[in-house]
C-alpha cells in the first residue's frame, strides 16, 4: 500500500495550530508608587479572613505563589517574617443573559411554468433567537508594606485588578488564565488599563 504524504506550508501549519487554540480576553488595571519594592518576602492572605482556610482559596494561593516566585519574590507563611503582604480578592457575578436574533440562511429555488426552473439563491429563509449568558469574573491583588500593618497604619504599595467576561460560570476554570494575564506585563503602567489575551478555555 502506498503511503500518501501531505505537505503543508508553514502558513498552513500556523493557521491549523491557531485554529485549535482558544484565548481568554481581559482588562488589567495597575496603580502603584514608582518605588514600590520588586523583591522581598511576601505573605499571601485573603482579604476576607473567613476565606483563608477554604480549600478554594488555598488552591488559588498556590497559583499566586508560583507567579510571585517567578517574578523574584520570596514567600513566607510567617507574619513576623513578611516584608510585604498580598491581599487577594476574587469573585464572579450571577451572569447577564441576552436574547439575540440571528438570521437563518438557505437556498431557495422552484420549478415554474412548463418545468422551468429558477436558479437557487442563497438568502435569509428565517430567523432564530439565541440566548446567551455572560459572566463577569474579577481578581484583585493589593501589596502592602508588612511593617506598616504591624504598626497599625497599613500602607498600600501596589494594586492590580483583572476582569474578564465570558460564558464560563466557574471561576476556578478561568482563574489560571486570569492569573497569567494579571502578571503578563508586571508591574504594568500605573494608572492604565490594558486589554490582554492569554491562552485558556472559557468552558
N, CA, C and O of each residue as an XYZ file, in Angstrom:
812
protein
N       0.855     -1.196      0.000
C       0.000      0.000      0.000
C       0.886      1.240      0.000
O       1.825      1.343      0.789
N       0.586      2.157     -0.873
C       1.388      3.363     -0.980
C       1.023      4.335      0.136
O      -0.145      4.503      0.487
N       2.051      4.963      0.678
C       1.831      5.995      1.678
C       1.676      7.339      0.992
O       2.424      7.678      0.075
N       0.695      8.094      1.451
C       0.454      9.417      0.879
C       0.970     10.451      1.857
O       0.531     10.501      3.006
N       1.899     11.274      1.406
C       2.480     12.319      2.236
C       1.793     13.638      1.942
O       1.667     14.057      0.791
N       1.352     14.279      3.010
C       0.684     15.571      2.867
C       1.652     16.654      3.301
O       2.057     16.713      4.462
N       2.015     17.498      2.374
C       2.947     18.580      2.676
C       2.162     19.862      2.951
O       1.339     20.289      2.141
N       2.434     20.467      4.111
C       1.760     21.702      4.490
C       2.783     22.827      4.547
O       3.898     22.648      5.038
N       2.396     23.964      4.049
C       3.276     25.132      4.106
C       3.317     25.648      5.537
O       2.403     25.371      6.313
N       4.361     26.394      5.906
C       4.429     26.959      7.259
C       3.199     27.783      7.608
O       2.725     27.736      8.743
N       2.674     28.542      6.638
C       1.493     29.364      6.899
C       0.292     28.483      7.223
O      -0.479     28.789      8.133
N       0.131     27.373      6.469
C      -0.981     26.463      6.733
C      -0.857     25.825      8.115
O      -1.860     25.640      8.806
N       0.361     25.491      8.519
C       0.581     24.910      9.842
C       0.200     25.888     10.938
O      -0.428     25.507     11.926
N       0.582     27.154     10.765
C       0.252     28.184     11.747
C      -1.255     28.340     11.868
O      -1.796     28.444     12.969
N      -1.929     28.354     10.716
C      -3.379     28.512     10.721
C      -4.061     27.333     11.399
O      -5.023     27.510     12.146
N      -3.555     26.122     11.134
C      -4.148     24.939     11.747
C      -3.948     24.931     13.261
O      -4.859     24.596     14.018
N      -2.750     25.303     13.686
C      -2.461     25.315     15.114
C      -3.260     26.396     15.829
O      -3.772     26.168     16.925
N      -3.371     27.579     15.210
C      -4.114     28.667     15.832
C      -5.591     28.352     15.915
O      -6.282     28.816     16.822
N      -6.079     27.558     14.963
C      -7.495     27.210     14.968
C      -7.830     26.317     16.151
O      -8.983     26.272     16.582
N      -6.831     25.598     16.690
C      -7.051     24.691     17.819
C      -6.781     25.372     19.155
O      -6.982     24.754     20.200
N      -6.343     26.599     19.154
C      -6.003     27.306     20.377
C      -7.069     28.339     20.697
O      -7.464     29.116     19.829
N      -7.537     28.352     21.940
C      -8.520     29.349     22.348
C      -7.907     30.295     23.370
O      -6.960     29.946     24.075
N      -8.463     31.490     23.433
C      -7.911     32.543     24.276
C      -9.003     33.176     25.130
O     -10.183     33.158     24.777
N      -8.582     33.734     26.259
C      -9.471     34.487     27.135
C      -8.971     35.923     27.171
O      -7.801     36.171     27.461
N      -9.860     36.871     26.876
C      -9.504     38.282     26.901
C      -9.903     38.912     28.225
O     -10.909     38.533     28.827
N      -9.110     39.873     28.673
C      -9.390     40.518     29.956
C      -8.781     41.911     29.997
O      -7.864     42.227     29.239
N      -9.306     42.735     30.890
C      -8.747     44.058     31.138
C      -7.964     44.028     32.441
O      -8.454     43.545     33.462
N      -6.754     44.543     32.396
C      -5.904     44.573     33.581
C      -5.528     46.018     33.898
O      -5.048     46.745     33.029
N      -5.749     46.433     35.152
C      -5.506     47.819     35.575
C      -4.506     47.839     36.716
O      -4.564     47.003     37.617
N      -3.579     48.807     36.676
C      -2.499     48.864     37.655
C      -2.429     50.253     38.288
O      -2.671     51.263     37.628
N      -2.093     50.284     39.583
C      -1.778     51.527     40.292
C      -0.655     51.214     41.275
O      -0.714     50.213     41.988
N       0.367     52.066     41.315
C       1.448     51.824     42.263
C       2.336     53.055     42.391
O       2.307     53.957     41.553
N       3.128     53.067     43.464
C       4.157     54.070     43.638
C       5.401     53.608     42.884
O       5.715     52.418     42.855
N       6.091     54.545     42.285
C       7.234     54.187     41.437
C       8.310     53.412     42.195
O       9.024     52.605     41.601
N       8.429     53.649     43.490
C       9.496     52.998     44.252
C       9.013     51.757     44.995
O       9.671     51.306     45.932
N       7.876     51.200     44.589
C       7.405     50.010     45.317
C       8.410     48.873     45.121
O       9.003     48.749     44.050
N       8.602     48.042     46.155
C       9.669     47.027     46.105
C       9.390     45.914     45.098
O       8.284     45.378     45.029
N      10.414     45.580     44.324
C      10.321     44.491     43.333
C      10.863     43.172     43.898
O      10.989     42.183     43.177
N      11.180     43.174     45.202
C      11.644     41.954     45.845
C      11.248     42.008     47.317
O      10.783     43.034     47.813
N      11.439     40.894     47.999
C      11.063     40.824     49.410
C      10.206     39.594     49.673
O       9.707     38.954     48.748
N      10.047     39.280     50.953
C       9.263     38.108     51.344
C       7.786     38.504     51.448
O       7.437     39.466     52.132
N       6.934     37.753     50.767
C       5.507     38.074     50.696
C       4.688     37.043     51.456
O       4.886     35.836     51.317
N       3.763     37.552     52.264
C       2.744     36.726     52.895
C       1.449     36.916     52.116
O       0.976     38.041     51.962
N       0.873     35.816     51.621
C      -0.342     35.885     50.808
C      -1.534     35.507     51.668
O      -1.577     34.421     52.245
N      -2.507     36.414     51.750
C      -3.715     36.155     52.545
C      -4.935     36.622     51.762
O      -4.839     37.453     50.859
N      -6.080     36.068     52.133
C      -7.342     36.505     51.544
C      -7.798     37.782     52.234
O      -7.677     37.910     53.453
N      -8.319     38.720     51.465
C      -8.803     39.968     52.047
C      -9.975     39.700     52.993
O     -10.151     40.401     53.989
N     -10.774     38.679     52.671
C     -11.854     38.258     53.562
C     -11.311     37.168     54.487
O     -11.044     36.061     54.019
N     -11.138     37.442     55.776
C     -10.488     36.487     56.686
C     -11.114     35.096     56.688
O     -10.408     34.104     56.868
N     -12.426     35.009     56.490
C     -13.093     33.708     56.536
C     -12.701     32.803     55.375
O     -12.968     31.602     55.411
N     -12.064     33.371     54.336
C     -11.665     32.563     53.180
C     -10.287     31.924     53.340
O      -9.926     31.034     52.570
N      -9.528     32.362     54.316
C      -8.134     31.918     54.423
C      -7.974     30.411     54.600
O      -6.975     29.839     54.166
N      -8.943     29.771     55.230
C      -8.854     28.332     55.451
C      -9.665     27.524     54.453
O      -9.739     26.300     54.565
N     -10.280     28.192     53.475
C     -11.085     27.460     52.495
C     -10.175     26.757     51.498
O      -9.107     27.264     51.155
N     -10.603     25.592     51.038
C      -9.820     24.845     50.063
C      -9.724     25.603     48.742
O      -8.725     25.495     48.031
N     -10.763     26.368     48.417
C     -10.737     27.150     47.179
C      -9.619     28.185     47.232
O      -8.825     28.295     46.297
N      -9.558     28.946     48.328
C      -8.514     29.962     48.426
C      -7.132     29.337     48.463
O      -6.206     29.865     47.846
N      -6.967     28.227     49.170
C      -5.653     27.574     49.232
C      -5.185     27.150     47.837
O      -3.991     27.173     47.536
N      -6.143     26.764     46.995
C      -5.796     26.412     45.604
C      -5.326     27.659     44.849
O      -4.298     27.627     44.172
N      -6.075     28.751     44.967
C      -5.697     29.990     44.286
C      -4.382     30.540     44.836
O      -3.579     31.107     44.096
N      -4.173     30.365     46.141
C      -2.952     30.856     46.778
C      -1.709     30.231     46.151
O      -0.697     30.907     45.969
N      -1.783     28.949     45.824
C      -0.656     28.271     45.188
C      -0.343     28.871     43.823
O       0.822     28.967     43.437
N      -1.382     29.275     43.091
C      -1.170     29.912     41.787
C      -0.472     31.254     41.952
O       0.413     31.598     41.168
N      -0.871     32.015     42.974
C      -0.212     33.292     43.239
C       1.235     33.075     43.680
O       2.129     33.810     43.259
N       1.463     32.086     44.510
C       2.827     31.798     44.953
C       3.741     31.518     43.767
O       4.864     32.017     43.694
N       3.239     30.715     42.847
C       4.033     30.335     41.680
C       4.414     31.569     40.860
O       5.566     31.723     40.455
N       3.439     32.440     40.623
C       3.698     33.628     39.795
C       4.624     34.605     40.500
O       5.552     35.126     39.883
N       4.390     34.863     41.776
C       5.227     35.815     42.505
C       6.653     35.295     42.642
O       7.610     36.069     42.613
N       6.788     33.986     42.792
C       8.120     33.391     42.861
C       8.853     33.563     41.537
O      10.052     33.844     41.523
N       8.138     33.393     40.418
C       8.745     33.584     39.103
C       9.221     35.020     38.911
O      10.164     35.266     38.160
N       8.569     35.974     39.591
C       8.955     37.383     39.479
C      10.119     37.739     40.392
O      10.616     38.864     40.358
N      10.560     36.773     41.219
C      11.724     37.013     42.069
C      11.408     37.321     43.515
O      12.316     37.619     44.291
N      10.143     37.257     43.900
C       9.784     37.495     45.293
C       9.996     36.235     46.118
O       9.882     35.118     45.613
N      10.305     36.431     47.396
C      10.345     35.322     48.327
C       8.956     35.113     48.911
O       8.101     35.993     48.815
N       8.730     33.970     49.507
C       7.410     33.645     50.054
C       7.551     33.179     51.488
O       8.512     32.495     51.839
N       6.592     33.550     52.309
C       6.594     33.117     53.699
C       5.157     32.968     54.184
O       4.243     33.627     53.687
N       4.982     32.097     55.155
C       3.678     31.947     55.806
C       3.719     32.494     57.239
O       2.767     32.340     58.004
N       4.834     33.132     57.581
C       5.004     33.697     58.914
C       4.808     35.208     58.878
O       5.513     35.913     58.157
N       3.857     35.698     59.652
C       3.551     37.133     59.661
C       4.759     37.980     60.062
O       5.002     39.040     59.485
N       5.514     37.506     61.055
C       6.630     38.292     61.566
C       7.794     38.359     60.589
O       8.633     39.254     60.690
N       7.858     37.424     59.643
C       8.967     37.407     58.688
C       8.622     38.118     57.377
O       9.500     38.339     56.542
N       7.376     38.470     57.199
C       6.939     39.072     55.938
C       7.387     40.527     55.832
O       7.331     41.296     56.793
N       7.827     40.867     54.640
C       8.138     42.269     54.331
C       6.997     42.919     53.552
O       6.814     44.136     53.586
N       6.231     42.077     52.848
C       5.075     42.537     52.092
C       3.913     41.589     52.367
O       4.109     40.409     52.656
N       2.716     42.122     52.274
C       1.505     41.305     52.413
C       0.677     41.476     51.154
O       0.371     42.595     50.743
N       0.315     40.346     50.541
C      -0.538     40.373     49.352
C      -1.962     40.027     49.770
O      -2.236     38.912     50.214
N      -2.862     40.990     49.623
C      -4.277     40.768     49.917
C      -4.980     40.370     48.626
O      -4.906     41.090     47.631
N      -5.662     39.224     48.637
C      -6.281     38.684     47.433
C      -7.804     38.696     47.559
O      -8.358     38.254     48.566
N      -8.464     39.201     46.536
C      -9.920     39.116     46.444
C     -10.282     38.591     45.063
O      -9.539     38.774     44.099
N     -11.438     37.936     44.984
C     -11.879     37.369     43.714
C     -13.386     37.144     43.772
O     -13.974     37.068     44.851
N     -13.993     37.039     42.611
C     -15.428     36.807     42.584
C     -15.964     36.696     41.169
O     -15.265     36.969     40.193
N     -17.226     36.288     41.084
C     -17.914     36.146     39.802
C     -19.367     36.546     40.019
O     -19.942     36.253     41.067
N     -19.970     37.218     39.026
C     -21.356     37.647     39.191
C     -22.320     36.539     38.765
O     -21.895     35.443     38.399
N     -23.627     36.837     38.816
C     -24.650     35.838     38.500
C     -24.948     35.749     37.011
O     -25.791     34.957     36.591
N     -24.257     36.561     36.207
C     -24.413     36.466     34.761
C     -25.419     37.443     34.191
O     -26.364     37.859     34.862
N     -25.195     37.799     32.944
C     -26.085     38.694     32.211
C     -26.572     37.955     30.966
O     -25.780     37.628     30.082
N     -27.881     37.695     30.902
C     -28.452     36.926     29.806
C     -29.071     37.847     28.759
O     -29.816     38.770     29.089
N     -28.755     37.585     27.506
C     -29.309     38.360     26.394
C     -29.867     37.407     25.347
O     -29.362     36.302     25.152
N     -30.920     37.863     24.682
C     -31.503     37.103     23.582
C     -31.277     37.885     22.296
O     -31.712     39.029     22.162
N     -30.596     37.256     21.363
C     -30.279     37.904     20.098
C     -30.921     37.137     18.947
O     -30.990     35.908     18.956
N     -31.383     37.887     17.969
C     -31.954     37.277     16.775
C     -30.860     37.052     15.744
O     -30.061     37.945     15.460
N     -30.837     35.853     15.193
C     -29.825     35.501     14.204
C     -30.510     34.966     12.951
O     -31.346     34.066     13.035
N     -30.159     35.517     11.789
C     -30.799     35.043     10.556
C     -30.394     33.616     10.200
O     -29.274     33.190     10.480
N     -31.302     32.898      9.590
C     -31.032     31.560      9.082
C     -30.907     31.663      7.567
O     -31.812     32.165      6.900
N     -29.799     31.192      7.027
C     -29.559     31.278      5.587
C     -29.806     29.920      4.927
O     -29.568     28.865      5.515
N     -30.287     29.985      3.700
C     -30.514     28.767      2.949
C     -30.701     29.075      1.483
O     -30.714     30.238      1.078
N     -30.848     28.006      0.670
C     -31.044     28.156     -0.768
C     -32.542     28.113     -1.091
O     -33.296     27.317     -0.530
N     -32.936     28.975     -1.992
C     -34.318     28.954     -2.479
C     -34.313     28.768     -3.992
O     -33.431     29.280     -4.682
N     -35.280     28.049     -4.498
C     -35.417     27.807     -5.937
C     -36.697     27.031     -6.173
O     -37.175     26.355     -5.263
N     -37.268     27.107     -7.368
C     -38.528     26.418     -7.609
C     -38.686     26.133     -9.099
O     -38.038     26.736     -9.954
N     -39.586     25.176     -9.366
C     -39.985     24.887    -10.732
C     -41.189     25.759    -11.069
O     -42.137     25.861    -10.290
N     -41.136     26.373    -12.217
C     -42.236     27.234    -12.636
C     -43.058     26.618    -13.761
O     -43.172     25.396    -13.858
N     -43.616     27.448    -14.592
C     -44.491     27.030    -15.694
C     -43.733     26.164    -16.689
O     -42.639     26.520    -17.125
N     -44.339     24.984    -17.059
C     -43.761     24.040    -18.018
C     -42.378     23.546    -17.575
O     -41.487     23.333    -18.397
N     -42.226     23.372    -16.276
C     -40.997     22.787    -15.744
C     -39.806     23.711    -15.722
O     -38.682     23.282    -15.459
N     -40.043     24.968    -15.993
C     -38.907     25.906    -15.925
C     -38.446     26.035    -14.482
O     -39.236     26.064    -13.539
N     -37.129     26.112    -14.361
C     -36.523     26.106    -13.016
C     -35.780     27.414    -12.785
O     -34.959     27.825    -13.605
N     -36.069     28.058    -11.674
C     -35.343     29.292    -11.357
C     -34.056     28.939    -10.622
O     -34.029     27.997     -9.829
N     -33.000     29.684    -10.881
C     -31.713     29.431    -10.241
C     -31.836     29.627     -8.735
O     -32.473     30.581     -8.288
N     -31.228     28.725     -7.935
C     -31.308     28.876     -6.477
C     -30.512     30.093     -6.002
O     -29.483     30.450     -6.576
N     -31.006     30.702     -4.961
C     -30.343     31.864     -4.368
C     -30.083     31.578     -2.884
O     -30.927     31.015     -2.187
N     -28.913     31.976     -2.428
C     -28.559     31.833     -1.022
C     -29.020     33.089     -0.316
O     -28.462     34.164     -0.537
N     -30.026     32.972      0.526
C     -30.627     34.151      1.137
C     -31.181     33.798      2.513
O     -31.110     32.649      2.948
N     -31.731     34.800      3.189
C     -32.327     34.593      4.509
C     -33.657     33.862      4.346
O     -34.535     34.309      3.607
N     -33.795     32.727      5.047
C     -35.027     31.943      4.958
C     -35.770     31.906      6.294
O     -36.844     31.312      6.391
N     -35.210     32.531      7.308
C     -35.878     32.564      8.600
C     -35.031     33.244      9.650
O     -33.948     33.750      9.356
N     -35.525     33.256     10.875
C     -34.831     33.904     11.996
C     -34.937     32.981     13.216
O     -35.984     32.386     13.470
N     -33.839     32.874     13.962
C     -33.873     32.115     15.204
C     -33.354     32.980     16.351
O     -32.462     33.808     16.164
N     -33.919     32.778     17.532
C     -33.496     33.508     18.719
C     -32.480     32.679     19.498
O     -32.714     31.505     19.785
N     -31.362     33.295     19.836
C     -30.300     32.617     20.573
C     -30.113     33.300     21.924
O     -29.925     34.514     22.000
N     -30.166     32.504     22.981
C     -29.989     33.030     24.330
C     -28.559     32.782     24.796
O     -28.082     31.647     24.784
N     -27.887     33.837     25.203
C     -26.511     33.715     25.683
C     -26.368     34.373     27.055
O     -26.978     35.406     27.331
N     -25.559     33.760     27.897
C     -25.291     34.316     29.226
C     -23.796     34.532     29.380
O     -23.001     33.624     29.137
N     -23.419     35.732     29.781
C     -22.016     36.059     30.018
C     -21.811     36.414     31.479
O     -22.642     37.080     32.098
N     -20.694     35.959     32.016
C     -20.375     36.189     33.423
C     -19.145     37.098     33.526
O     -18.206     36.996     32.736
N     -19.177     37.974     34.506
C     -18.031     38.838     34.775
C     -17.230     38.228     35.908
O     -17.752     37.998     36.999
N     -15.935     37.965     35.637
C     -15.035     37.389     36.629
C     -13.962     38.415     36.994
O     -13.436     39.096     36.114
N     -13.638     38.531     38.264
C     -12.683     39.554     38.702
C     -11.727     38.991     39.747
O     -12.112     38.198     40.606
N     -10.466     39.421     39.651
C      -9.438     39.075     40.639
C      -8.669     40.362     40.962
O      -8.395     41.166     40.072
N      -8.332     40.546     42.217
C      -7.566     41.733     42.623
C      -6.473     41.329     43.593
O      -6.634     40.406     44.391
N      -5.351     42.044     43.508
C      -4.255     41.858     44.455
C      -3.733     43.215     44.887
O      -3.422     44.064     44.052
N      -3.636     43.419     46.207
C      -3.031     44.618     46.775
C      -1.777     44.203     47.541
O      -1.819     43.286     48.360
N      -0.668     44.880     47.271
C       0.560     44.664     48.034
C       0.698     45.772     49.073
O       0.658     46.956     48.739
N       0.859     45.383     50.322
C       1.011     46.342     51.409
C       2.344     46.124     52.117
O       2.883     45.017     52.137
N       2.859     47.201     52.696
C       4.078     47.102     53.495
C       3.736     46.393     54.798
O       2.880     46.854     55.552
N       4.404     45.269     55.066
C       4.057     44.449     56.225
C       4.307     45.182     57.539
O       3.515     45.068     58.475
N       5.405     45.932     57.613
C       5.715     46.642     58.857
C       4.658     47.686     59.165
O       4.319     47.914     60.326
N       4.137     48.320     58.123
C       3.110     49.343     58.344
C       1.840     48.716     58.928
O       1.133     49.354     59.708
N       1.554     47.465     58.549
C       0.401     46.758     59.122
C       0.654     46.455     60.594
O      -0.234     46.615     61.431
N       1.888     46.011     60.907
C       2.227     45.718     62.305
C       2.184     46.978     63.159
O       1.912     46.915     64.358
N       2.455     48.135     62.530
C       2.425     49.412     63.256
C       1.018     49.979     63.360
O       0.798     51.003     64.007
N       0.073     49.313     62.725
C      -1.315     49.775     62.800
C      -1.669     50.854     61.802
O      -2.748     51.443     61.882
N      -0.765     51.127     60.850
C      -1.030     52.142     59.817
C      -0.729     51.545     58.435
O       0.299     51.862     57.837
N      -1.613     50.692     57.933
C      -1.360     49.979     56.665
C      -1.047     50.932     55.513
O      -1.744     51.922     55.291
N       0.023     50.601     54.786
C       0.446     51.399     53.645
C       0.404     50.541     52.386
O       1.118     49.545     52.273
N      -0.444     50.945     51.443
C      -0.578     50.195     50.201
C       0.481     50.657     49.211
O       0.721     51.854     49.054
N       1.125     49.672     48.532
C       2.218     49.975     47.611
C       1.878     49.674     46.146
O       2.408     50.302     45.229
N       0.989     48.709     45.951
C       0.711     48.257     44.582
C      -0.700     47.690     44.501
O      -1.157     47.000     45.412
N      -1.388     47.988     43.395
C      -2.722     47.438     43.146
C      -2.782     46.914     41.713
O      -2.279     47.550     40.788
N      -3.402     45.751     41.542
C      -3.671     45.256     40.198
C      -5.063     44.640     40.204
O      -5.424     43.908     41.126
N      -5.836     44.937     39.177
C      -7.184     44.423     39.013
C      -7.305     43.806     37.625
O      -6.891     44.410     36.636
N      -7.868     42.610     37.551
C      -8.080     41.987     36.253
C      -9.533     41.520     36.192
O     -10.064     40.946     37.143
N     -10.158     41.785     35.039
C     -11.572     41.464     34.874
C     -11.804     40.889     33.486
O     -11.294     41.409     32.493
N     -12.578     39.811     33.426
C     -12.910     39.195     32.141
C     -14.404     38.902     32.081
O     -15.075     38.790     33.107
N     -14.910     38.779     30.848
C     -16.307     38.407     30.639
C     -16.340     37.221     29.686
O     -15.617     37.190     28.690
N     -17.192     36.238     30.004
C     -17.288     35.073     29.140
C     -18.403     34.152     29.572
O     -19.130     34.436     30.524
N     -18.531     33.047     28.867
C     -19.645     32.125     29.113
C     -19.394     31.162     30.256
O     -20.315     30.463     30.679
N     -18.167     31.104     30.768
C     -17.837     30.167     31.837
C     -18.300     30.701     33.182
O     -17.899     31.788     33.599
N     -19.149     29.930     33.861
C     -19.694     30.341     35.158
C     -18.870     29.816     36.320
O     -19.202     30.072     37.478
N     -17.795     29.080     36.030
C     -16.932     28.523     37.072
C     -15.621     29.303     37.127
O     -14.778     29.198     36.236
N     -15.472     30.082     38.185
C     -14.272     30.916     38.301
C     -13.004     30.081     38.311
O     -11.985     30.492     37.756
N     -13.058     28.899     38.945
C     -11.843     28.081     39.051
C     -11.319     27.626     37.696
O     -10.130     27.337     37.561
N     -12.201     27.557     36.674
C     -11.752     27.113     35.358
C     -10.988     28.196     34.603
O     -10.109     27.889     33.798
N     -11.317     29.460     34.858
C     -10.639     30.556     34.153
C      -9.596     31.236     35.031
O      -8.856     32.095     34.550
N      -9.522     30.868     36.313
C      -8.598     31.519     37.233
C      -7.146     31.423     36.773
O      -6.448     32.436     36.794
N      -6.655     30.245     36.355
C      -5.249     30.171     35.924
C      -4.937     31.121     34.764
O      -3.889     31.768     34.756
N      -5.840     31.204     33.788
C      -5.610     32.099     32.654
C      -5.626     33.552     33.113
O      -4.831     34.363     32.637
N      -6.531     33.886     34.037
C      -6.606     35.267     34.516
C      -5.378     35.651     35.325
O      -4.928     36.796     35.270
N      -4.828     34.690     36.083
C      -3.579     34.955     36.804
C      -2.446     35.218     35.817
O      -1.633     36.117     36.028
N      -2.394     34.447     34.756
C      -1.366     34.676     33.733
C      -1.512     36.062     33.128
O      -0.515     36.742     32.887
N      -2.747     36.487     32.879
C      -2.977     37.821     32.342
C      -2.621     38.909     33.335
O      -2.085     39.951     32.958
N      -2.919     38.668     34.603
C      -2.641     39.652     35.652
C      -1.150     39.985     35.731
O      -0.775     41.136     35.953
N      -0.301     38.963     35.548
C       1.141     39.168     35.692
C       1.888     39.186     34.354
O       3.118     39.180     34.328
N       1.146     39.208     33.249
C       1.786     39.141     31.931
C       2.735     40.311     31.703
O       3.802     40.132     31.115
N       2.363     41.511     32.162
C       3.185     42.699     31.924
C       3.559     43.374     33.242
O       3.667     44.599     33.312
N       3.751     42.583     34.267
C       4.065     43.103     35.593
C       5.285     44.018     35.563
O       6.280     43.655     34.935
N       5.264     45.190     36.212
C       4.157     45.691     37.033
C       3.079     46.446     36.246
O       2.125     46.952     36.836
N       3.227     46.525     34.909
C       2.278     47.297     34.108
C       2.579     48.782     34.187
O       3.572     49.199     34.782
N       1.709     49.569     33.581
C       1.867     51.027     33.601
C       0.847     51.614     34.558
O      -0.360     51.466     34.365
N       1.340     52.280     35.590
C       0.467     52.781     36.641
C      -0.591     53.733     36.088
O      -0.289     54.642     35.316
N      -1.826     53.506     36.497
C      -2.932     54.360     36.064
C      -3.524     53.968     34.736
O      -4.416     54.652     34.233
N      -3.049     52.875     34.149
C      -3.514     52.464     32.829
C      -4.273     51.134     32.910
O      -4.031     50.304     33.786
N      -5.200     50.968     31.961
C      -5.898     49.700     31.777
C      -5.537     49.162     30.402
O      -5.641     49.881     29.408
N      -5.117     47.916     30.335
C      -4.763     47.326     29.048
C      -5.533     46.035     28.827
O      -5.861     45.312     29.768
N      -5.811     45.765     27.563
C      -6.502     44.534     27.197
C      -5.470     43.462     26.907
O      -4.535     43.679     26.136
N      -5.643     42.305     27.526
C      -4.686     41.208     27.405
C      -5.427     39.941     27.002
O      -6.508     39.650     27.515
N      -4.837     39.198     26.082
C      -5.372     37.891     25.708
C      -4.348     36.825     26.086
O      -3.167     36.938     25.757
N      -4.811     35.800     26.772
C      -3.936     34.696     27.129
C      -4.611     33.384     26.764
O      -5.837     33.306     26.672
N      -3.813     32.373     26.560
C      -4.358     31.073     26.172
C      -5.173     30.474     27.312
O      -4.732     30.459     28.461
N      -6.349     29.987     26.989
C      -7.197     29.379     28.008
C      -8.561     29.020     27.464
O      -8.995     29.557     26.445
N      -9.237     28.109     28.147
C     -10.563     27.653     27.765
C     -11.617     28.392     28.562
O     -11.587     28.394     29.792
N     -12.554     29.025     27.858
C     -13.670     29.706     28.536
C     -14.857     28.754     28.555
O     -15.932     29.087     28.057
N     -14.664     27.561     29.135
C     -15.640     26.460     29.213
C     -15.866     25.834     27.839
O     -16.652     24.896     27.710
